[in-house]
């Protein structure tokens, strides 16, 4: 079956630091890949997505590239802000249906 | 964007009692809703798909009689944990697919309900 593995947190950074959260997946066929973010007290929100190999999703300064050869979808941001403190979830949706498979989530804490 | 709410946000109950969690789409109609469960430091696991006006579809390994799902209207789905036990303690999250035209990749998530069974 499908699975998603992402690095465990928490990740603690200083403001303006570079952030990388690793995500790898196992799936049959060609899944769509997502990063969701959950701010404190709020529901998960879609941050970015990529639907085919070599696509790059980007939003709010975050980027992730769909790498089929390494089955990865690592999230990066060049300069984080305190407001980026949240839990980040990597997820995939298989070729059929709209069910999502999530990674374990990575808590990121950005200190001023 | 669309908003999904959950009630309560947290609940503590005694072992053997039943607990109902509500999931509401506030400004849109949802014929389908999804229920997830999240253990500490683990991923969200899809439990079931709630369908308005028909039976829910449960994922493999999820006990239908323990986790009762009712989708009584286009804006409300409920999850009832029956005869709760400490191992049912978890974070329960619901979501609804996006609006018409937003495509299958859009889902709106509720903020979650933390259940603690003593």
Boltz contact constraints between the chains, C-beta under 6 A:
constraints:
  - contact:
      token1: [A, 42]
      token2: [B, 111]
      max_distance: 6.0
  - contact:
      token1: [A, 43]
      token2: [B, 109]
      max_distance: 6.0
  - contact:
      token1: [A, 43]
      token2: [B, 110]
      max_distance: 6.0
  - contact:
      token1: [A, 43]
      token2: [B, 111]
      max_distance: 6.0
  - contact:
      token1: [A, 44]
      token2: [B, 109]
      max_distance: 6.0
  - contact:
      token1: [A, 49]
      token2: [B, 105]
      max_distance: 6.0
  - contact:
      token1: [A, 98]
      token2: [B, 104]
      max_distance: 6.0
  - contact:
      token1: [A, 99]
      token2: [B, 46]
      max_distance: 6.0
  - contact:
      token1: [A, 102]
      token2: [B, 43]
      max_distance: 6.0
  - contact:
      token1: [A, 102]
      token2: [B, 44]
      max_distance: 6.0
  - contact:
      token1: [A, 103]
      token2: [B, 43]
      max_distance: 6.0
  - contact:
      token1: [A, 104]
      token2: [B, 42]
      max_distance: 6.0
  - contact:
      token1: [A, 104]
      token2: [B, 43]
      max_distance: 6.0
